[in-house]
């Protein structure tokens, strides 16, 4: 009985806090309105710059792994430059 009473009391307090919580804020010009506002244009350039940086980093990773695979294939075929040289005395 006491456990059920505590559960109901906890649910009541949680519901009261949810209802009495903060009011929703009004959106700024970036989120709500004018696409020509300086803040909106700046945000668009910032998102574009972040996408470009992520693309450059990922393309660098892909290029590294492609190069590593090609070198490994050359070494497996015995055509690697430095490993295939014989030292003659």
Backbone torsions as a table, in degrees:
resi	resn	phi	psi	omega
1	UNK	NA	-42.5	-178.7
2	UNK	-68.4	-34.9	178.9
3	UNK	-65.3	-42.1	178.8
4	UNK	-65.3	-37.5	179.2
5	UNK	-66.9	-41.3	177.2
6	UNK	-64.2	-40.1	179.5
7	UNK	-62.9	-46.1	179.3
8	UNK	-65.6	-38.3	179.1
9	UNK	-65.8	-42.2	178.4
10	UNK	-64.4	-41.4	177.3
11	UNK	-65.2	-37.9	178.4
12	UNK	-65.5	-42.8	178.3
13	UNK	-65.4	-41.9	178.1
14	UNK	-62.6	-42.1	178.4
15	UNK	-65.2	-40.6	178.9
16	UNK	-64.5	-40.4	178.6
17	UNK	-67.2	-36.6	179.6
18	UNK	-67.9	-38.5	-179.7
19	UNK	-73.1	-37.2	-176.8
20	UNK	-90.9	13.6	-177.8
21	UNK	-69.0	-177.0	-177.8
22	UNK	-66.3	149.3	178.3
23	UNK	-76.8	152.2	178.5
24	UNK	-65.4	142.5	-178.8
25	UNK	-87.6	155.1	175.3
26	UNK	-77.6	142.8	-178.9
27	UNK	-75.3	150.2	178.6
28	UNK	-84.3	-178.5	-177.8
29	UNK	-64.4	-29.9	-179.8
30	UNK	-68.3	-45.0	-174.6
31	UNK	-83.0	-31.8	-167.2
32	UNK	-107.0	-41.6	-163.5
33	UNK	-127.4	-106.5	-163.3
34	UNK	-62.5	110.8	177.9
35	UNK	-73.3	-13.0	179.3
36	UNK	-93.6	1.0	179.8
37	UNK	-66.9	148.1	-179.8
38	UNK	-57.7	-36.4	179.4
39	UNK	-66.8	-37.9	178.3
40	UNK	-66.6	-41.8	178.6
41	UNK	-67.1	-40.3	177.3
42	UNK	-63.0	-40.0	178.1
43	UNK	-65.4	-39.5	178.4
44	UNK	-63.6	-41.8	177.7
45	UNK	-66.2	-37.1	179.5
46	UNK	-65.7	-42.8	178.1
47	UNK	-64.3	-41.7	177.7
48	UNK	-62.0	-40.8	178.8
49	UNK	-65.2	-40.7	178.9
50	UNK	-65.3	-40.0	177.6
51	UNK	-64.3	-39.9	179.1
52	UNK	-65.0	-41.2	179.2
53	UNK	-65.1	-44.1	178.6
54	UNK	-62.7	-41.6	177.9
55	UNK	-62.5	-41.8	178.6
56	UNK	-64.8	-42.8	-179.7
57	UNK	-65.4	-43.9	179.7
58	UNK	-66.8	-38.1	177.7
59	UNK	-67.5	-33.9	174.7
60	UNK	-64.3	-40.9	177.0
61	UNK	-64.4	-42.7	178.9
62	UNK	-63.4	-43.1	179.2
63	UNK	-62.7	-39.3	178.4
64	UNK	-62.0	-47.0	-177.9
65	UNK	-69.8	-34.7	175.7
66	UNK	-63.6	-43.4	178.2
67	UNK	-63.5	-42.3	179.9
68	UNK	-63.7	-40.3	179.4
69	UNK	-67.0	-42.0	179.3
70	UNK	-63.7	-42.6	178.0
71	UNK	-63.9	-39.4	178.8
72	UNK	-65.6	-40.0	177.8
73	UNK	-65.8	-39.0	177.4
74	UNK	-65.2	-41.1	179.4
75	UNK	-66.3	-35.4	180.0
76	UNK	-69.8	-30.9	178.3
77	UNK	-83.7	-10.1	179.8
78	UNK	84.4	19.4	-177.3
79	UNK	-107.6	16.9	179.1
80	UNK	-74.4	140.9	-172.6
81	UNK	-63.6	-57.5	-173.3
82	UNK	-76.7	-32.9	-177.0
83	UNK	-76.8	-17.5	-174.8
84	UNK	-96.8	-5.0	-178.8
85	UNK	-77.7	137.6	176.6
86	UNK	-102.2	143.0	178.0
87	UNK	-93.3	119.6	-179.8
88	UNK	-107.2	135.5	178.9
89	UNK	-122.2	NA	NA
